[in-house]
Amino acid sequence: MKELTLEITDRCSLSCIHCSTIADKEGSIFFSLEKIKDYLGRFPGFDVVRLSGGEPFDHPLIIDAAELIHNDGRKVYILSCGVQRGDKIPNRVIEEIRPFLEEIIFSIHGGHSEHNKIVTSGENWKKEKPYICMMNSAYTAYLAGLPISFQTVLMKQNYGCLEEMAKEICSLERYTKQQPKWHIMRFVRQGRGALHPEQALSPEQINQLPRIVEFLSGEYGIRITYSNSFEQRECGCGEKAVVTCYDEVVPCSALKHGAETSGQFPCRPRL
């Protein structure tokens, strides 16, 4: 499978401490439909297109963009923080975009309080609002008939929250009747993450994760995957390409800021 990620905007209501795009609510980059069409032409064999950002749902033409890519014969996924302009993603937007999507992948970075600390970089929001928005958006997507899953950037701050996150993700199963899916990625010291090097995982934490995942998968019935870097395996993700919101093309989102890009890069030195 060939997978193309398009960062179609640098605008986002949140300011996550690990954001490789350094997105914020003042972001002003929005890919035009013509630019998206041009990149589809440059990557003709890539059958999966992931729309990222920033927050893709902050893009004023997000529905048109998804329709364009879908009509080009690609499978469309959206990576979302679940917050659009400071609130949940509106039901109307979910309903209108539903025919063009394969899945929405929501970011969860802790239980209520830890998630909110991470995604707001300590800024003052109404208590628990980002987390509640994200979970409400996920539930809205399910009610619209859209498959959903979750992803987490694992760092020192939320490593101790893994079981709490598993419980929260599992709680949606009562309503969705879907087997929950959850993908875990490593924190990379790039973008805004370069300002928080203390969040990098220790070797002990990295080595422990496969055992923790095995326990949580069995205990909560969640299908959990994690990036190859946790076991220091070479990348096995297939052919990938990422177009950043600054029109830079890189082979992986973990390589956006000058990291080594030659060959099938081993994960340990890369991260």
Secondary structure, 3 states (H helix, E strand, C coil): CEEEEEECECECCCCCCCCCCCCECCCCCECCHHHHHHHHHHCCCCCEEEEECCCHHHCCCHHHHHHHHHHCCCEEEEEECCCECCECCCHHHHHHHHHHCCEEEEECCCCHHHHHHHHHCCCCCCCCHHHHHHHHHHHHHHHCCCCEEEEEEECHHHHCCHHHHHHHHHHCHHHHCCCCEEEEEECCCCHHHHHCHHHCCCHHHHHHHHHHHHHHHHHHCCEEEECHHHHCCECCCCEEEEECCCCCEECCHHHCCCCCCCCCCEHHHHC
